[in-house]
Amino acid sequence: MRVNLSLRVAALAAFLVQPLQSQQLPAELRAAIDRAAQGVLERSGTPSLSIAVVKDGAVYTAAYGNAKLEPPVPATPAMRYSIGSNSKQFTATALLLLAEQGKLSLDDKVARWFPNLTRANEVTLRQVLSMTSGYQDFWPQDYLMPNMMQPVTGEEILKQWAMKPLDFEPGTKWQYSNTNYTLAGMIFEKVSGEKLFGFLRRTVFTPLGMTTVYDVDKAPLPAGDPVGYMRFALGPLRPAPKEGPGWLDAAGELAMTPADLARWDLAMMQQKLLKPESYRQQQTVTLLKSGVATGYGLGISVGMQDGRRLLSHGGEVMGFSTSNNIYPDDGIAIVAFTNQDATSASDIVAGEIAGLMFRANEAETSAATARAREIFLGLERGEIDRAQFTSNANSYFSETALRDFATSLSSCGVPSAFVALRRSERGGMIGRSWRVRCGSRDLRVWTFELPDGKLEQYQVAPTG
């Protein structure tokens, strides 16, 4: 089997290793992305953000802020960031590759390799990878405990956290646990006889042209890469301490540039590395024994966002937070890295960029917003132009309704903000929503518009 895998890797390398085409997004979109990133930096106080946006098989990269604060060193797209738990999708992929070779089954019991672990004859490898095993997380905290500054072995982690009673019956709950991926990495090495990082470099990173990947479990990032920072409450940013060797490993050992993670995202969208059935297993939501969906596959979250399929994961280790969002059916992926831990800045900017990427034509959005705003001002007076609405909507706007709209909204005056949020489709109509600033409070406005332009719905409610 090793010969076959080697031949496959060579073929993959010949097919996949090529310069990643640089994406030149439209100037207005680039400017909007720049504004979003700068705004998140200013609001959060995060030192830097580095992003990659994949669209139509090409990538756009940019970096903002400072990779180092003293003395200031500007961040660049060529710098590597620790990606934390975004490493887990690589670990899961390594085990799926072994499964394709027939060396293991995801439904094998953990007892095949580690018979002394709690309930090892009941817990499956699939439950380990899908976070439904019941093994307790060794690092739920968002800070570094004293013991984690010292070296540790995988065996020591399993002895302390995977040989105690399970947190729940296998397959009955979903609970994030780094211990699962320490165990997964150790199973991989027992089966393959290789170190995980070396295997990934040979079978994944090299074929995909991911040349910047680095193992931060073995050593800190080199001097040319960002410093990781932390802060206490609203205090000053301070260099974050580093985890001791052994703690990150298969659960979070990787660092790379956003462009290299974008290469991985592109290969996932094109299904170039694994067999289709393996991708299906990795990207299928795990169901609990009760039938409830967990929102998680194998090392990756699986769900829908505004009607679009989304594969995603976040990552955090000391000094770094990352976000990776893949919209496979749309050919778009968004990577966001930051050099501060315990911050949502990477998630926020990734979400804002997604909104920009999927926003409908700007002129259409502007026209819809102007229309919605004028209707809002009319409702403050208890008036509507019934020609703009369907018969259903006109029925909704009864005399009682118009009186309540006017009574409750008249104190708003002219809204200080009327911000477009989302555009969606449902029931043959276009749905839109806005955030409206009414005095000191925020309101939500949302509509449904028929193809002929008439409004089937216009509603207003408080946010939250």
N, C-alpha and C positions, 0 to 999 in steps of 0.2 A: 504493500500500500504506500510505503514511503516513496517509492519510485514514481508511482502514479501522481502523488501529490506534488513531487518536485517538477514533473513535466507540466502539471497544471499551473503551478506557480510561474514557471518559465513562460508559458503561453500567456498567462495573465499579464506578466511584466511586459512582454512584447506588445500586448494590446493596450494596456492601460498607462504605462509610463510615457507621458508626453507632457509638454508644458501646459499648465492649466491656463486656458485662455483668459486674458484680462477682460473684465467686463466694464464697459463705459456706460453706466446708467445715464439716462437723460439728465441734463444739468439741473433742472428743477427738482428731480427726485434726489440727486446727490446733495443738493443744498438742503432739502428737507431732512435727509438722514443726518447731515452734519448738525443741523439745528436740534434735532432730537437728541443726538449723542451729547452735544455740548450742554443742552438743558438738563439732562440727567446728571452729568458731572457736576453742574452748578448746584442742583437741588440736593444731591446726595453727598457731595464733598468727596466722592470717590477719586483717587489719584488719576486713574487712566481707564480708558475703554479701548479695546481693539476689536474690530468686527470684520466679518466676511459675509457677503451676500451672494448666494448662488442663484442665477437665473439663466434659463436657456443654455445650460451647460457651461457657462462662464462664471467668473467670480469677480466681485468688486470688494476691495479691501480698503480699510482706513483705520487710523489710530488717532486718539485724542488724549490730551492731558499728559501727565508725567509718569514715566516708568519708575523714576527715582526722584525723591524730593530734595535730598541734600547731598550734593548740589543737584539742582533740577536737571533731569535728562528726559527729553520728550519721548513719548512712546512712538514706536514705528510698527508697521504691519509685520516686519521681519522678526520681531521679538516673540519668544516663547512664553506662554503662561501655563501654570499647572491647571489641568482641567478637572481634577478631583474625580467625582463619581461619574463623569462622562466617560471615564475609563471602563466602566462596567459593561458597556455595549461591546467593547473589544474583547473582554474576557468571555462574555457569552458567545461571541462569534468564534473564538478559538475552540470552545467546546462543541459548537455546532459543526465546525470543520472536522473534529475528531469523530463526531457522530456520522458524518457523511462517509468517513473511512471505515465505518463499522467497528470502531474501537470502543464505543460505549453507546448507550441509549439514554436519552433524557429521562426515561422512566425507570432506569436502574435505581436501586436503593443505595443510599449513602453507605450502608453497611458493606457494600462491595469493596470499598476502599478504607473506610474508617468505622469499623464495627463497634468501637468503644464510645462513640458519640451518643448522646441521648436519642432514643427512639430511632436509631440509625437504620433499623430494619423496616421502618415505616416511611421515613422521609425520602422523597425522590430527588434526583438531581434537578428535575424540572421545577420542583417546589423551591429548591435552593435558588435557582436563577430567577424565579418569578416572585421572590420575597413572600412566599406562603408557607415556609418550612416551620416557623415557630422558634427558630434559633434567635437568641437575643442579640440586639445590636451592641457592639462594643464601643461605638462612638456616636451617640445621639446628641452630644453637646456641641455647641458652636464655639467652643474654645478648647485649648489644649491643657489636659490634666497633667500633673507632674509625672505620672508613670509613663505617659506617652512621649516624653522627651527622651526616654531611654530605649535602646534597641529591644526588639521583641522578635520571637519566631512565630510562624504560623501555628506550630504545635502548641505554643503557650497561649495564643489567642483562643484556639479551639478548646483547650483544657479549661480555661476560665469561663468562656461564654457558651460553648456548645456541648458541655458536659453537665450543665445545670438543667433543671426542669424547663421544658419548652414554655414560651410565653402563651401559646395557644395550640390547639390540636392541629396537626398538619393539614393544610388545605382549607381551613375554616375561616381564616382571616388573612388580610394583607397587612404587613408591617415592614417598613423599610429597615434593613439590617445589613450593615457592612460585613458582619460575621459571615453571612451567606457567601459573599464574594471572596473572602479569605479562604473559605472552604472550597469554593469553586476553583480558585487558582491552584490549591493544593491537589485537588482531584485531577485537574489538567496535567500537572507535572508528574503525578503518579502514572497516569495513563500514557502520556507522550514520551516521558523520559527527558523532556526538555524544559528549560526555564521559559516561563510564559513570555517575557519580553523578547527573548531571542526568537521564539517561534513567531510572534507577531511581526517582528522586523522582517523575518524571512518570507512569511506567507501573506502579510497584509501591507505593512508599511512600504517595503521595497516595490512590490507590484503596483501599488497605488501612487508611487512617487512621493510618499510622505517622508521627506528627508530631514525634517527638523525634530522628529519625535525624540524625547529624552525621558529617562527614568529617574524621577525625583525621589523615589524610595531609596535609591542607592546613594544619591548625592544631591545637594541643593542645586538650583539653577545656576548656570555660569554667570559671571559678572556682567556680561553683555545683555542679559535678560532683566526683566523688571524685578524690583524688590517687592515682596508681598507685605501689605500693611494691615493693621487692625486698629480699632479705637475703642475706648471705654465711654459709652453713652455718646455725648456730643463733644468729647474731648479731642485732643489733637491726634492725628494719625501717627502711629508708631510702628516700627518694623515688627512683623509678626514672628514669633518663635517657630522653629522647624520641628516637625514630627521626627521621632527617632526611626532608624531603619527598621523595616518589617511591618510597620503599621499600615502603610498605604498599599503596597504590593498590588494584588489583583483587584482590590477595591477602589484604588485611586492613584496609581503610580505614574500616570502619563502626563507629560507636558508637550506642547507643540504650538505652532502658530495657528491663528484662525484659518489661514489658507489651507493648511494641511488637514484640519478637521473638515473643511469644506470639501476637500478631495474625497474624504471618507463619506460624507453626506451624498456627494454626487454618485459614488459607486453604489451606495445603498439605494438611491433612487433608480439607478440603471440596472440594479441587481446583477452586478458584474463579478462579485466575489464568491458568494454562496450560491447553492442551487435554489431554484424557486421555492421548493418545499421548505428549505431551511429558513429562507426569508419569511415565508408564511408563518412558520412557528414562532420566529422571533417577534414578529409584528402583529400577532394575534393576542387580543386581550385575554388574560387568564381569568377563568371563572372559578369562584370558590365552590365548595361542595354544596352550598345553598343555592347556587346558580347566579349569585351576584357577581357583576363584573368588577374587577379590581382597577382597571385603567392602566394596567402594566402588563407588558409582554415578558421578554427575556432580556433584561438589562436595558430596557427602554420603555418609556411611557407611551401609551397608545390611546388616541382619542380623536374627537372632532372639535374644531374651532370654527365658528361661523360657517358651518356646513362643509368644512374642508378637513380631510384626514390629516392628522398631525402626529408625527413621531418626535418625541422630545426627551430631553433629560437635562437636569442641572448638575452642577458640581461645585463642591466647596472643600478646600483644604486650608490650612493656615495661610492667610495672606492672599487668597485667590478665590474668586467666585466666577462661575461660567454658566452659559446657557447655550443649548444647541436645539434648534427647532427645524424640523424637516417637513415640508409639505409635498409628499412624493407625487401626488396626482397633479400638482401644479408646476413641478419642476423648480421649486424654490426652496432654499434653505437659508437660515439666518443663524450665524454664530456670533456670540458676544462674550468677550472675556474682560475681566477687571482684576486689578491687583489689590483687592481688599476683600477680606472675608466678612461673613455675617452681614452682607448687604444684598439687596434685591436689585441693584442697579443693572446688572446684566439681563435679568428677566424683564425689567421695565423697558430697557432700550430695545430688546429683541421684539417685545410686543408692539412698541411704537413703530419700529421698522416694518413689521408685518402689516400693520395698518396702512402704512404708506405704500407698500408693495401691492396690496390688494385693493387699495382705494380705486373706485371707478374714476372715469375721466374727470379731471379737476373742474372743468367747466360745468359738467353735469352736477357734481357735488356742490359747487358754489350756487348754481341755480336752485337746486333743491333746498339748500340751506336758506337762501334768501326768501324762498316761498314759505318755508316752515316758520321763519321768523315773522313774516308779515301776518300769517294766520294767527300766530301767538299774540301779536299786538292787537289783532282784531278781537280775539277771545277775551283779552283784558277788558274790552268794552262790551263784551257780550254779543259780538257780531261775527258772522262768517259770510263768505261769498259762497252760497250754496251751489253755484254752477261748478265749483271746483271739486265737489264731493259726489259720491254715488248715492243712490237712494238709501242704501243701508246706513251710510255714514250720516246722511241728513236725518234719518230716523233717530240715530244715536244723539244728535245735537238737538234735543227737544228744548222747549222753553225752560224747563227745570235745569237741564244740563248747562245751557248758556248762562243762566243766572248764577249757577254755582261756579262756573269758570270765571265769570266776571268778578264775583264777590271774593273769590280766593286769590285771583291773580292781579287784580287792579293795583295793588300796592307795589307790584314788581317794577312798574314803569318800563323804561327801555332796558332790556337785559344787557348786562355788561359783558356777557360772553354767550355765544351760541355756537357750540363746537360740534362738528360732525364726528360721530364715533364709528358707526358700523353701517355697512350695506350688505344685505343678504337677499335671498330669494325664498319665497314660500307661497304655496297656493297659486302659482302663476302671477304673483305680484312681486314688486321690489319693496323690501323692507329697509327703512333707514332709522337711525337713532341719533340724538344730539344730547349734549350736556348744556344746560341753560343756567346761567348765573342770575338768580333772582334776589337782589338785595344781598343778604348775607348767607343765603342758602342755595344749594344746587338742586335743579329739577331735571327730570329726564323727559324728553319728548320723543315719541316714536310713531312712525307712520307705515301704512301699506299703500302702495300706488299701483293701479292697474295699468296695463299696456297703453290704454288710451290717455293716460295722464291723470285721470280722476283719482281722488283719494278715497279709499275704502275705510281708512282709519286715521285718526289723529288723536293721540292721547297724551296726557301730561300727568306726571306723578312725582313725588319726592324721590330723590336717590337714597339708597340705603334703606 
